[in-house]
Amino acid sequence: MTVVCAWCQRLGRAAVIGEKEPRDVKAITHGICDEHVLVVLAEARRSTVRASMASTLERKAS
C-alpha cells in the first residue's frame, strides 16, 4: 500500500511518503509528510497563542 501526503497531493506536488503493509495491495492511503507536519504544528501554536491573548485581554477588560 502506497502512503501519500494528502497536503502535497492537493498542491499537485510529488506526494509519496513510503509504503506500508500489506505491500502486495495496490492501494493508496494518506498521511502527512514532515514538511506539512511542521506547517500544521506552527499553525496550531499560532492559534493557541491568539486564543490565549484574547482570553487575557477579555479578563483585563472585565
N, CA, C and O atoms as a GROMACS GRO file, in nm:
protein
  248
    1MET      N    1   0.085  -0.116   0.000
    1MET     CA    2   0.000   0.000   0.000
    1MET      C    3   0.090   0.123   0.000
    1MET      O    4   0.184   0.133   0.079
    2THR      N    5   0.060   0.215  -0.088
    2THR     CA    6   0.140   0.337  -0.101
    2THR      C    7   0.082   0.446  -0.011
    2THR      O    8  -0.039   0.468  -0.009
    3VAL      N    9   0.170   0.513   0.064
    3VAL     CA   10   0.129   0.622   0.152
    3VAL      C   11   0.169   0.753   0.085
    3VAL      O   12   0.285   0.774   0.051
    4VAL      N   13   0.070   0.842   0.067
    4VAL     CA   14   0.099   0.972   0.007
    4VAL      C   15   0.058   1.082   0.103
    4VAL      O   16  -0.033   1.065   0.184
    5CYS      N   17   0.126   1.196   0.093
    5CYS     CA   18   0.091   1.313   0.174
    5CYS      C   19  -0.030   1.379   0.110
    5CYS      O   20  -0.025   1.422  -0.005
    6ALA      N   21  -0.138   1.387   0.184
    6ALA     CA   22  -0.261   1.447   0.134
    6ALA      C   23  -0.241   1.595   0.102
    6ALA      O   24  -0.299   1.646   0.006
    7TRP      N   25  -0.160   1.662   0.180
    7TRP     CA   26  -0.135   1.805   0.158
    7TRP      C   27  -0.057   1.827   0.029
    7TRP      O   28  -0.093   1.912  -0.052
    8CYS      N   29   0.051   1.751   0.010
    8CYS     CA   30   0.131   1.762  -0.112
    8CYS      C   31   0.047   1.729  -0.234
    8CYS      O   32   0.053   1.797  -0.337
    9GLN      N   33  -0.032   1.624  -0.223
    9GLN     CA   34  -0.117   1.581  -0.334
    9GLN      C   35  -0.213   1.692  -0.373
    9GLN      O   36  -0.235   1.718  -0.491
   10ARG      N   37  -0.271   1.757  -0.275
   10ARG     CA   38  -0.364   1.868  -0.302
   10ARG      C   39  -0.295   1.983  -0.374
   10ARG      O   40  -0.357   2.053  -0.454
   11LEU      N   41  -0.165   2.001  -0.346
   11LEU     CA   42  -0.089   2.107  -0.411
   11LEU      C   43  -0.032   2.066  -0.546
   11LEU      O   44   0.032   2.146  -0.614
   12GLY      N   45  -0.054   1.940  -0.585
   12GLY     CA   46  -0.004   1.892  -0.712
   12GLY      C   47   0.144   1.857  -0.710
   12GLY      O   48   0.208   1.850  -0.816
   13ARG      N   49   0.200   1.835  -0.592
   13ARG     CA   50   0.342   1.802  -0.577
   13ARG      C   51   0.359   1.652  -0.563
   13ARG      O   52   0.264   1.579  -0.537
   14ALA      N   53   0.484   1.607  -0.581
   14ALA     CA   54   0.516   1.466  -0.555
   14ALA      C   55   0.476   1.436  -0.412
   14ALA      O   56   0.513   1.510  -0.320
   15ALA      N   57   0.402   1.328  -0.392
   15ALA     CA   58   0.339   1.309  -0.262
   15ALA      C   59   0.373   1.178  -0.194
   15ALA      O   60   0.330   1.158  -0.080
   16VAL      N   61   0.448   1.089  -0.256
   16VAL     CA   62   0.472   0.957  -0.197
   16VAL      C   63   0.562   0.970  -0.075
   16VAL      O   64   0.673   1.023  -0.082
   17ILE      N   65   0.512   0.919   0.039
   17ILE     CA   66   0.588   0.919   0.163
   17ILE      C   67   0.659   0.785   0.180
   17ILE      O   68   0.773   0.780   0.226
   18GLY      N   69   0.592   0.678   0.142
   18GLY     CA   70   0.651   0.546   0.157
   18GLY      C   71   0.549   0.437   0.132
   18GLY      O   72   0.446   0.458   0.069
   19GLU      N   73   0.580   0.319   0.183
   19GLU     CA   74   0.494   0.202   0.169
   19GLU      C   75   0.461   0.149   0.308
   19GLU      O   76   0.536   0.170   0.404
   20LYS      N   77   0.348   0.079   0.319
   20LYS     CA   78   0.312   0.013   0.445
   20LYS      C   79   0.244  -0.119   0.413
   20LYS      O   80   0.201  -0.143   0.300
   21GLU      N   81   0.235  -0.202   0.512
   21GLU     CA   82   0.170  -0.333   0.497
   21GLU      C   83   0.022  -0.314   0.470
   21GLU      O   84  -0.038  -0.220   0.524
   22PRO      N   85  -0.039  -0.396   0.394
   22PRO     CA   86   0.018  -0.503   0.313
   22PRO      C   87   0.079  -0.447   0.183
   22PRO      O   88   0.013  -0.376   0.108
   23ARG      N   89   0.203  -0.481   0.160
   23ARG     CA   90   0.276  -0.427   0.045
   23ARG      C   91   0.227  -0.481  -0.088
   23ARG      O   92   0.249  -0.417  -0.192
   24ASP      N   93   0.161  -0.594  -0.088
   24ASP     CA   94   0.114  -0.652  -0.214
   24ASP      C   95  -0.019  -0.593  -0.261
   24ASP      O   96  -0.067  -0.628  -0.368
   25VAL      N   97  -0.080  -0.505  -0.181
   25VAL     CA   98  -0.206  -0.442  -0.217
   25VAL      C   99  -0.176  -0.314  -0.294
   25VAL      O  100  -0.101  -0.228  -0.248
   26LYS      N  101  -0.236  -0.300  -0.412
   26LYS     CA  102  -0.217  -0.181  -0.495
   26LYS      C  103  -0.323  -0.077  -0.457
   26LYS      O  104  -0.419  -0.054  -0.530
   27ALA      N  105  -0.303  -0.016  -0.342
   27ALA     CA  106  -0.397   0.085  -0.293
   27ALA      C  107  -0.319   0.205  -0.241
   27ALA      O  108  -0.199   0.197  -0.216
   28ILE      N  109  -0.389   0.315  -0.225
   28ILE     CA  110  -0.328   0.437  -0.173
   28ILE      C  111  -0.395   0.472  -0.042
   28ILE      O  112  -0.518   0.465  -0.029
   29THR      N  113  -0.314   0.509   0.056
   29THR     CA  114  -0.364   0.563   0.181
   29THR      C  115  -0.297   0.698   0.202
   29THR      O  116  -0.194   0.726   0.139
   30HIS      N  117  -0.351   0.779   0.287
   30HIS     CA  118  -0.300   0.915   0.303
   30HIS      C  119  -0.239   0.936   0.442
   30HIS      O  120  -0.282   0.879   0.541
   31GLY      N  121  -0.139   1.021   0.443
   31GLY     CA  122  -0.072   1.062   0.565
   31GLY      C  123  -0.030   1.207   0.548
   31GLY      O  124  -0.089   1.281   0.470
   32ILE      N  125   0.073   1.246   0.622
   32ILE     CA  126   0.124   1.382   0.612
   32ILE      C  127   0.276   1.376   0.620
   32ILE      O  128   0.333   1.306   0.704
   33CYS      N  129   0.341   1.450   0.532
   33CYS     CA  130   0.488   1.449   0.527
   33CYS      C  131   0.546   1.537   0.639
   33CYS      O  132   0.473   1.613   0.703
   34ASP      N  133   0.676   1.525   0.661
   34ASP     CA  134   0.743   1.601   0.766
   34ASP      C  135   0.727   1.752   0.747
   34ASP      O  136   0.705   1.826   0.843
   35GLU      N  137   0.737   1.798   0.623
   35GLU     CA  138   0.723   1.942   0.595
   35GLU      C  139   0.585   1.993   0.638
   35GLU      O  140   0.574   2.098   0.701
   36HIS      N  141   0.483   1.918   0.603
   36HIS     CA  142   0.348   1.964   0.636
   36HIS      C  143   0.312   1.943   0.783
   36HIS      O  144   0.226   2.013   0.836
   37VAL      N  145   0.376   1.848   0.850
   37VAL     CA  146   0.359   1.835   0.995
   37VAL      C  147   0.405   1.965   1.062
   37VAL      O  148   0.339   2.016   1.152
   38LEU      N  149   0.518   2.018   1.016
   38LEU     CA  150   0.569   2.143   1.072
   38LEU      C  151   0.473   2.259   1.047
   38LEU      O  152   0.454   2.343   1.135
   39VAL      N  153   0.413   2.264   0.929
   39VAL     CA  154   0.316   2.368   0.897
   39VAL      C  155   0.196   2.359   0.990
   39VAL      O  156   0.151   2.461   1.044
   40VAL      N  157   0.144   2.239   1.009
   40VAL     CA  158   0.027   2.219   1.095
   40VAL      C  159   0.060   2.256   1.240
   40VAL      O  160  -0.020   2.323   1.305
   41LEU      N  161   0.175   2.213   1.289
   41LEU     CA  162   0.213   2.244   1.427
   41LEU      C  163   0.232   2.394   1.448
   41LEU      O  164   0.191   2.448   1.551
   42ALA      N  165   0.293   2.462   1.350
   42ALA     CA  166   0.313   2.606   1.361
   42ALA      C  167   0.179   2.678   1.366
   42ALA      O  168   0.161   2.770   1.445
   43GLU      N  169   0.085   2.637   1.282
   43GLU     CA  170  -0.048   2.699   1.282
   43GLU      C  171  -0.120   2.672   1.414
   43GLU      O  172  -0.187   2.761   1.466
   44ALA      N  173  -0.107   2.552   1.467
   44ALA     CA  174  -0.169   2.520   1.595
   44ALA      C  175  -0.111   2.607   1.706
   44ALA      O  176  -0.185   2.655   1.793
   45ARG      N  177   0.019   2.628   1.704
   45ARG     CA  178   0.082   2.714   1.806
   45ARG      C  179   0.032   2.858   1.793
   45ARG      O  180   0.001   2.921   1.894
   46ARG      N  181   0.025   2.909   1.669
   46ARG     CA  182  -0.023   3.046   1.649
   46ARG      C  183  -0.167   3.059   1.697
   46ARG      O  184  -0.204   3.158   1.760
   47SER      N  185  -0.248   2.960   1.667
   47SER     CA  186  -0.388   2.961   1.706
   47SER      C  187  -0.402   2.960   1.858
   47SER      O  188  -0.485   3.032   1.914
   48THR      N  189  -0.320   2.880   1.925
   48THR     CA  190  -0.322   2.871   2.071
   48THR      C  191  -0.279   3.003   2.133
   48THR      O  192  -0.340   3.048   2.230
   49VAL      N  193  -0.176   3.066   2.077
   49VAL     CA  194  -0.129   3.194   2.129
   49VAL      C  195  -0.236   3.301   2.110
   49VAL      O  196  -0.262   3.380   2.201
   50ARG      N  197  -0.300   3.303   1.992
   50ARG     CA  198  -0.407   3.402   1.969
   50ARG      C  199  -0.522   3.383   2.068
   50ARG      O  200  -0.573   3.481   2.122
   51ALA      N  201  -0.561   3.260   2.092
   51ALA     CA  202  -0.671   3.233   2.185
   51ALA      C  203  -0.632   3.274   2.326
   51ALA      O  204  -0.714   3.330   2.400
   52SER      N  205  -0.508   3.248   2.364
   52SER     CA  206  -0.460   3.285   2.498
   52SER      C  207  -0.457   3.436   2.514
   52SER      O  208  -0.496   3.489   2.618
   53MET      N  209  -0.410   3.506   2.411
   53MET     CA  210  -0.405   3.652   2.417
   53MET      C  211  -0.545   3.711   2.425
   53MET      O  212  -0.568   3.806   2.500
   54ALA      N  213  -0.639   3.657   2.348
   54ALA     CA  214  -0.776   3.706   2.350
   54ALA      C  215  -0.837   3.686   2.489
   54ALA      O  216  -0.908   3.772   2.539
   55SER      N  217  -0.810   3.572   2.550
   55SER     CA  218  -0.862   3.544   2.682
   55SER      C  219  -0.805   3.641   2.785
   55SER      O  220  -0.878   3.690   2.872
   56THR      N  221  -0.676   3.670   2.774
   56THR     CA  222  -0.611   3.764   2.866
   56THR      C  223  -0.670   3.903   2.850
   56THR      O  224  -0.695   3.972   2.949
   57LEU      N  225  -0.692   3.944   2.725
   57LEU     CA  226  -0.750   4.077   2.702
   57LEU      C  227  -0.893   4.086   2.754
   57LEU      O  228  -0.932   4.190   2.807
   58GLU      N  229  -0.969   3.980   2.742
   58GLU     CA  230  -1.106   3.980   2.794
   58GLU      C  231  -1.107   3.993   2.947
   58GLU      O  232  -1.189   4.065   3.003
   59ARG      N  233  -1.013   3.923   3.013
   59ARG     CA  234  -1.006   3.932   3.160
   59ARG      C  235  -0.968   4.072   3.203
   59ARG      O  236  -1.022   4.122   3.302
   60LYS      N  237  -0.876   4.135   3.132
   60LYS     CA  238  -0.833   4.270   3.168
   60LYS      C  239  -0.944   4.372   3.145
   60LYS      O  240  -0.953   4.470   3.218
   61ALA      N  241  -1.027   4.348   3.044
   61ALA     CA  242  -1.137   4.439   3.014
   61ALA      C  243  -1.251   4.428   3.115
   61ALA      O  244  -1.331   4.520   3.128
   62SER      N  245  -1.258   4.318   3.186
   62SER     CA  246  -1.368   4.297   3.282
   62SER      C  247  -1.347   4.370   3.411
   62SER      O  248  -1.431   4.362   3.501
   0.00000   0.00000   0.00000
